[in-house]
């Protein structure tokens, strides 16, 4: 079995297999890689960190949401929603829900003052920031949102998200209680179909919530199809895990005997941990669905050779300059990744190098677009290549400390002179014009 997952499964040419067999092989590959990621422990550490942050921020988060929902008259739905989340804890879930709601109701914003209110909002934002950091790690995103973007995006989710969720739930309940729907329910087999469809409604809402998180949280463009795949996987797994965890709680009377009053807190933390793990695993499913080139038998960091880095830098600089010169839409990191069919991590590294060397700059849009930092008619190709070859030398300043030999120094000087001879005074504008529009 081990040989199959390490060798045979990855030797199959999917171009020569049928649709069903291709689906099975992709599913097995995805399962193998997901289990491998879990065993390596990175997701476990991040899930544990999110559990800690959740415990600190759950009361402020619900308090902020409660205040917003109260303005729309749907704040009474907060307690049932929280209880549904903690339902796998059984009676303990009801007790935890009551305590959290009592904490929220006892919070008086006027007592905190402006500094206390700011700390309240910061605690809430820090939770979403932790989630973003975990997602960016999974998606191999090195560039986080700016502070202004985080504040505006996070607050929009905190303030608008609960309103949309509870409005959708309320509308669904209202529609189900209308006379027309009730008459439909009395007609068979439509009544049976609608009844069983209603039992699937929680799955639909949960999968939709996970899908939204996978689209919104990572600081990159996640395709709807990939987010939906991860959302369905995580949603179904979360609902199913709730049943399994409820059975575990019923049979865990020994925990109550050992830990007494702390048993409730321990079970609550375990359920939070399981929930965060499901969320992160679903994010990985979305990532691998969007970038199947990362599905490999062995987990190895993607390291580009120096030659490929130079080639990629020229391609990125050419694309940015070409669109700028012909007054076309500027490139973003997502459009560059799609055009080059390269992992976002590699393209990001090149973007950082070109920005640091002063060849490109970014707009103030969200997400930012990239354009030349100076006239492409003065950007020499030899300077561009040299900047990529010497990237980060100015940071570490190692050249003067490296052992030197006169004969080797002459060889490298000759290589630099040969490079200047090949490129001459050719600029990026010359290259763009020679290729044509």
C-alpha positions as CSV (number, residue, x, y, z in Angstrom):
1,X,0.0,0.0,0.0
2,X,2.8,2.4,0.8
3,X,4.5,1.8,-2.5
4,X,1.2,2.5,-4.3
5,X,0.8,6.0,-2.6
6,X,4.5,6.9,-3.0
7,X,5.1,5.7,-6.6
8,X,2.3,4.0,-8.6
9,X,-0.4,6.7,-7.8
10,X,1.9,9.4,-9.2
11,X,3.1,7.6,-12.3
12,X,-0.3,7.5,-13.9
13,X,-0.6,9.8,-17.0
14,X,-4.0,11.4,-16.4
15,X,-4.2,12.5,-20.1
16,X,-4.6,8.8,-21.0
17,X,-7.3,7.9,-18.4
18,X,-11.0,8.3,-18.5
19,X,-13.0,10.9,-16.6
20,X,-14.0,8.5,-13.7
21,X,-10.5,7.1,-13.3
22,X,-9.0,10.6,-13.4
23,X,-11.4,11.7,-10.7
24,X,-10.5,8.7,-8.5
25,X,-6.7,9.3,-8.9
26,X,-7.0,13.0,-8.2
27,X,-9.1,12.2,-5.1
28,X,-6.5,9.7,-3.8
29,X,-3.6,12.1,-4.5
30,X,-5.4,14.9,-2.7
31,X,-6.2,12.6,0.2
32,X,-2.6,11.4,0.5
33,X,-1.2,15.0,0.4
34,X,-3.8,16.2,3.0
35,X,-3.0,13.4,5.4
36,X,0.7,14.1,4.9
37,X,0.2,17.8,5.8
38,X,-1.6,16.8,8.9
39,X,1.1,14.5,10.0
40,X,3.8,17.2,9.6
41,X,2.1,19.3,12.3
42,X,2.0,22.8,10.8
43,X,-1.8,22.9,10.6
44,X,-2.0,21.5,14.1
45,X,0.1,24.4,15.5
46,X,-2.0,27.0,13.7
47,X,-5.3,25.4,14.8
48,X,-4.1,25.5,18.4
49,X,-3.1,29.2,18.0
50,X,-6.6,29.9,16.7
51,X,-8.2,28.1,19.6
52,X,-6.3,30.4,22.0
53,X,-7.3,33.5,20.1
54,X,-10.9,32.4,19.8
55,X,-11.2,32.0,23.5
56,X,-9.9,35.6,24.0
57,X,-12.1,37.2,21.3
58,X,-15.3,35.2,21.3
59,X,-17.1,37.5,23.7
60,X,-16.0,40.8,22.1
61,X,-16.8,39.3,18.6
62,X,-20.3,38.3,19.7
63,X,-20.8,41.7,21.5
64,X,-19.9,43.6,18.3
65,X,-22.1,41.4,16.1
66,X,-24.9,41.6,18.8
67,X,-24.8,45.4,18.7
68,X,-25.1,45.5,14.9
69,X,-27.8,42.8,14.7
70,X,-29.8,44.7,17.4
71,X,-30.1,47.7,15.1
72,X,-31.7,45.4,12.5
73,X,-34.0,43.7,15.1
74,X,-32.5,40.2,14.5
75,X,-30.2,40.0,17.6
76,X,-32.4,37.3,19.2
77,X,-31.0,34.9,16.6
78,X,-27.5,35.1,18.1
79,X,-28.1,32.7,20.9
80,X,-29.7,29.9,18.8
81,X,-26.9,30.2,16.2
82,X,-24.2,29.9,19.0
83,X,-26.1,27.0,20.5
84,X,-26.2,25.2,17.1
85,X,-22.4,25.6,16.8
86,X,-22.0,24.1,20.3
87,X,-24.7,21.5,19.9
88,X,-22.1,18.6,19.7
89,X,-21.3,19.4,23.3
90,X,-24.8,18.4,24.4
91,X,-26.0,20.0,27.7
92,X,-22.5,21.5,28.1
93,X,-23.1,23.4,24.9
94,X,-26.3,25.0,26.3
95,X,-24.4,25.9,29.5
96,X,-21.5,27.5,27.6
97,X,-24.0,29.4,25.3
98,X,-25.8,30.8,28.3
99,X,-22.6,31.9,30.0
100,X,-21.2,33.6,26.8
101,X,-24.5,35.4,26.2
102,X,-24.6,36.6,29.8
103,X,-21.1,38.0,29.4
104,X,-22.1,39.8,26.3
105,X,-25.2,41.2,27.9
106,X,-23.2,42.5,30.9
107,X,-20.7,44.3,28.7
108,X,-21.4,48.0,28.8
109,X,-19.5,49.9,26.1
110,X,-19.8,53.2,28.0
111,X,-17.8,51.7,30.9
112,X,-14.8,50.9,28.6
113,X,-14.3,54.4,27.2
114,X,-12.6,55.0,23.9
115,X,-9.5,53.1,24.7
116,X,-11.4,50.1,25.9
117,X,-13.6,50.1,22.8
118,X,-10.5,50.3,20.6
119,X,-9.1,47.3,22.5
120,X,-12.4,45.5,22.0
121,X,-12.3,46.0,18.3
122,X,-8.6,45.1,18.1
123,X,-9.3,41.7,19.9
124,X,-11.9,40.9,17.3
125,X,-9.7,42.0,14.3
126,X,-6.8,40.0,15.7
127,X,-8.8,36.8,15.3
128,X,-9.5,37.4,11.6
129,X,-5.9,38.4,11.2
130,X,-4.8,35.1,12.6
131,X,-7.1,33.3,10.2
132,X,-5.7,35.3,7.3
133,X,-2.1,34.4,8.3
134,X,-3.0,30.7,8.4
135,X,-4.7,30.9,5.0
136,X,-1.8,32.9,3.5
137,X,0.6,30.3,4.7
138,X,-1.5,27.6,3.0
139,X,-1.8,29.6,-0.2
140,X,2.0,30.5,0.0
141,X,1.2,34.2,0.1
142,X,4.0,36.3,1.5
143,X,2.3,39.7,1.1
144,X,-0.4,40.3,3.7
145,X,-3.0,43.0,3.5
146,X,-2.1,46.5,4.5
147,X,-3.4,47.8,7.8
148,X,-6.0,50.0,6.0
149,X,-7.2,47.0,3.9
150,X,-7.4,44.8,7.0
151,X,-9.4,47.3,8.9
152,X,-11.9,48.0,6.1
153,X,-12.2,44.4,5.0
154,X,-12.4,42.9,8.5
155,X,-14.9,45.4,9.8
156,X,-17.1,44.9,6.7
157,X,-17.2,41.1,7.5
158,X,-17.8,41.7,11.2
159,X,-20.6,44.3,10.7
160,X,-22.2,43.2,7.5
161,X,-21.6,39.4,7.6
162,X,-23.9,38.6,10.6
163,X,-26.7,40.8,9.1
164,X,-26.6,38.8,5.8
165,X,-26.4,35.4,7.5
166,X,-29.3,36.0,9.9
167,X,-31.4,37.8,7.2
168,X,-30.9,34.7,4.9
169,X,-31.9,32.4,7.8
170,X,-34.9,34.5,8.7
171,X,-36.1,34.8,5.0
172,X,-35.8,31.0,4.7
173,X,-37.9,30.4,7.8
174,X,-40.5,33.0,6.7
175,X,-40.8,31.4,3.3
176,X,-41.1,27.9,4.8
177,X,-44.0,29.2,7.0
178,X,-46.0,30.8,4.2
179,X,-49.4,29.3,3.2
180,X,-48.2,28.5,-0.3
181,X,-45.3,26.4,0.9
182,X,-47.5,24.7,3.5
183,X,-50.0,23.7,0.7
184,X,-47.1,22.4,-1.4
185,X,-45.9,20.3,1.6
186,X,-49.3,18.7,1.8
187,X,-49.0,17.4,-1.8
188,X,-47.1,14.2,-2.3
189,X,-44.4,13.5,-3.4
190,X,-43.5,17.2,-3.3
191,X,-44.0,17.3,0.4
192,X,-41.6,14.5,1.1
193,X,-39.1,16.0,-1.4
194,X,-39.3,19.5,0.3
195,X,-39.0,17.8,3.7
196,X,-35.8,16.0,2.9
197,X,-34.5,19.1,1.1
198,X,-35.0,21.0,4.3
199,X,-32.9,18.5,6.2
200,X,-30.1,19.3,3.8
201,X,-30.5,23.1,4.3
202,X,-28.0,23.2,7.2
203,X,-25.4,21.6,5.0
204,X,-26.0,24.1,2.3
205,X,-25.6,27.1,4.7
206,X,-22.5,25.7,6.3
207,X,-20.9,24.9,2.9
208,X,-21.8,28.3,1.6
209,X,-20.2,29.9,4.8
210,X,-17.0,27.9,4.3
211,X,-16.9,28.8,0.6
212,X,-17.2,32.5,1.4
213,X,-14.4,32.3,3.9
214,X,-12.1,30.5,1.4
215,X,-12.8,33.3,-1.2
216,X,-12.5,36.3,1.1
217,X,-9.8,35.6,3.7
218,X,-6.7,34.7,1.6
219,X,-4.9,37.7,0.2
220,X,-5.1,36.3,-3.4
221,X,-7.8,35.6,-5.9
222,X,-9.4,32.2,-5.2
223,X,-11.4,30.8,-8.0
224,X,-15.1,30.1,-7.1
225,X,-14.8,26.4,-8.2
226,X,-11.8,25.8,-6.0
227,X,-13.4,27.6,-3.0
228,X,-16.6,25.6,-3.6
229,X,-14.7,22.3,-3.6
230,X,-13.0,23.1,-0.3
231,X,-16.3,24.6,1.1
232,X,-18.3,21.4,0.3
233,X,-15.6,19.2,1.8
234,X,-15.3,21.2,5.0
235,X,-19.0,21.8,5.4
236,X,-19.9,18.1,5.1
237,X,-17.0,17.1,7.3
238,X,-17.9,19.7,9.9
239,X,-21.6,18.6,10.1
240,X,-20.5,14.9,10.2
241,X,-17.9,15.6,12.8
242,X,-20.6,17.3,15.0
243,X,-22.5,14.0,15.2
244,X,-19.3,12.0,16.0
245,X,-18.3,14.6,18.6
246,X,-21.7,14.5,20.2
247,X,-21.3,10.7,20.6
248,X,-17.9,11.2,22.1
249,X,-19.3,13.7,24.6
250,X,-22.0,11.3,25.7
251,X,-19.5,8.5,26.3
252,X,-16.9,10.8,28.0
253,X,-18.3,10.7,31.6
254,X,-14.8,9.9,32.9
255,X,-13.6,13.4,31.9
256,X,-16.3,14.9,34.1
257,X,-15.2,12.6,37.0
258,X,-11.5,13.5,36.5
259,X,-11.7,17.2,35.6
260,X,-14.9,18.1,37.4
261,X,-15.9,21.7,36.4
262,X,-13.0,22.0,34.0
263,X,-14.5,19.3,31.8
264,X,-16.8,21.7,30.1
265,X,-13.9,24.0,29.2
266,X,-11.8,21.1,27.9
267,X,-14.6,19.8,25.7
268,X,-15.2,23.3,24.4
269,X,-11.6,23.7,23.5
270,X,-11.4,20.3,21.8
271,X,-14.5,21.2,19.7
272,X,-12.9,24.5,18.8
273,X,-9.7,22.7,17.8
274,X,-11.6,20.2,15.6
275,X,-13.6,23.1,13.9
276,X,-10.4,25.1,13.1
277,X,-8.7,22.0,11.8
278,X,-11.6,21.3,9.5
279,X,-11.5,24.9,8.3
280,X,-7.7,24.7,7.6
281,X,-7.9,21.3,5.9
282,X,-10.7,22.7,3.6
283,X,-8.5,25.6,2.7
284,X,-5.7,23.2,1.7
285,X,-8.2,21.3,-0.5
286,X,-9.1,24.6,-2.2
287,X,-5.4,25.4,-2.7
288,X,-4.5,22.1,-4.2
289,X,-7.6,22.2,-6.4
290,X,-6.5,25.5,-7.8
291,X,-2.9,24.6,-8.1
292,X,-2.7,20.9,-8.9
293,X,1.0,21.2,-9.8
294,X,1.7,21.2,-6.0
295,X,0.3,17.7,-5.7
296,X,3.5,15.7,-5.4
297,X,4.4,12.5,-3.8
298,X,7.2,14.2,-1.8
299,X,6.8,17.6,-0.2
300,X,9.6,19.6,-1.5
301,X,9.9,23.4,-1.6
302,X,9.6,24.8,-5.1
303,X,13.0,26.3,-5.8
304,X,13.6,27.9,-9.2
305,X,17.1,27.7,-10.8
306,X,18.9,31.0,-11.3
307,X,18.3,30.6,-15.0
308,X,14.5,30.3,-14.5
309,X,14.5,33.2,-12.1
310,X,16.2,35.4,-14.8
311,X,13.8,34.2,-17.4
312,X,10.7,34.8,-15.2
313,X,11.9,38.3,-14.3
314,X,12.2,39.2,-18.0
315,X,8.7,37.8,-18.7
316,X,7.1,39.7,-15.8
317,X,8.9,42.9,-16.7
318,X,8.0,42.5,-20.4
319,X,4.3,41.9,-19.6
320,X,4.0,44.9,-17.3
321,X,5.9,47.2,-19.8
322,X,4.0,45.9,-22.8
323,X,0.5,46.6,-21.3
324,X,1.7,50.0,-20.1
325,X,3.2,50.9,-23.5
326,X,0.0,49.9,-25.4
327,X,-2.3,51.5,-22.7
328,X,-3.9,48.2,-21.8
329,X,-5.2,47.0,-18.4
330,X,-2.3,46.8,-15.9
331,X,-1.3,43.4,-14.5
332,X,-2.1,42.2,-11.0
333,X,-0.4,39.4,-9.1
334,X,-3.4,37.1,-9.9
335,X,-3.5,37.9,-13.6
336,X,0.3,37.4,-13.8
337,X,0.0,34.0,-12.1
338,X,-2.8,33.0,-14.5
339,X,-0.9,34.2,-17.6
340,X,2.4,32.6,-16.6
341,X,0.9,29.5,-15.2
342,X,3.4,29.7,-12.3
343,X,2.8,29.3,-8.6
344,X,1.9,32.6,-6.9
345,X,4.9,32.2,-4.5
346,X,7.5,32.3,-7.4
347,X,5.8,35.3,-9.1
348,X,5.7,37.1,-5.8
349,X,9.4,36.7,-5.3
350,X,10.1,38.2,-8.7
351,X,7.7,41.1,-8.1
352,X,9.5,41.8,-4.8
353,X,12.9,41.8,-6.6
354,X,11.8,44.1,-9.4
355,X,10.2,46.5,-6.9
356,X,13.3,46.6,-4.7
357,X,15.4,47.3,-7.7
358,X,13.2,50.2,-8.7
359,X,11.9,48.7,-12.0
360,X,8.2,48.5,-11.1
361,X,5.8,50.1,-8.7
362,X,2.3,49.3,-7.6
363,X,-0.9,51.2,-7.7
364,X,-3.1,52.0,-4.8
365,X,-5.8,49.7,-6.0
366,X,-7.0,46.6,-4.1
367,X,-5.5,44.3,-5.3
368,X,-2.7,46.5,-6.5
369,X,-1.7,46.7,-10.2
370,X,1.9,46.9,-11.4
371,X,3.4,49.3,-13.8
372,X,6.9,50.5,-14.7
373,X,8.5,52.7,-12.0
374,X,10.3,54.8,-14.7
375,X,10.4,55.3,-18.5
376,X,10.8,51.9,-20.1
377,X,13.0,53.6,-22.7
378,X,15.7,54.0,-20.1
379,X,15.5,50.5,-18.6
380,X,18.4,48.6,-20.0
381,X,18.0,44.9,-20.3
382,X,21.5,44.4,-19.0
383,X,20.6,46.3,-15.9
384,X,17.5,44.2,-15.4
385,X,19.5,41.0,-15.7
386,X,22.2,42.2,-13.4
387,X,19.6,43.2,-10.8
388,X,18.1,39.7,-10.8
389,X,21.5,38.1,-10.6
390,X,22.6,40.2,-7.7
391,X,19.2,40.2,-5.9
392,X,19.5,40.6,-2.1
393,X,23.3,41.2,-2.2
394,X,22.7,44.7,-1.0
395,X,20.8,43.3,2.0
396,X,23.4,40.8,3.3
397,X,26.6,42.5,2.0
398,X,28.4,39.2,1.7
399,X,30.5,39.8,-1.5
400,X,33.4,41.5,0.4
401,X,33.5,38.6,2.9
402,X,33.7,35.8,0.3
403,X,37.1,34.3,-0.4
404,X,38.5,35.8,-3.6
405,X,40.9,34.5,-6.3
406,X,42.2,36.8,-9.0
407,X,41.7,34.3,-11.8
408,X,38.1,33.6,-10.9
409,X,37.4,37.3,-10.5
410,X,38.7,37.9,-14.1
411,X,36.4,35.2,-15.4
412,X,33.3,36.7,-13.8
413,X,34.3,40.2,-15.0
414,X,34.6,38.8,-18.5
415,X,31.1,37.3,-18.2
416,X,29.7,40.6,-17.1
417,X,31.4,42.3,-20.1
418,X,30.1,39.6,-22.4
419,X,26.6,40.1,-21.1
420,X,26.9,43.9,-21.8
421,X,28.1,43.1,-25.3
422,X,25.1,40.8,-26.0
423,X,22.5,43.3,-24.7
424,X,24.3,46.5,-25.7
425,X,22.1,49.5,-25.1
426,X,18.8,47.6,-25.8
427,X,16.0,48.8,-23.5
428,X,12.8,47.3,-22.4
429,X,11.0,49.7,-24.8
430,X,13.1,48.3,-27.7
431,X,12.0,44.8,-26.7
432,X,8.3,45.7,-26.5
433,X,8.4,47.5,-29.9
434,X,10.2,44.6,-31.5
435,X,7.7,42.1,-30.3
436,X,4.8,44.3,-31.4
437,X,1.3,44.8,-30.0
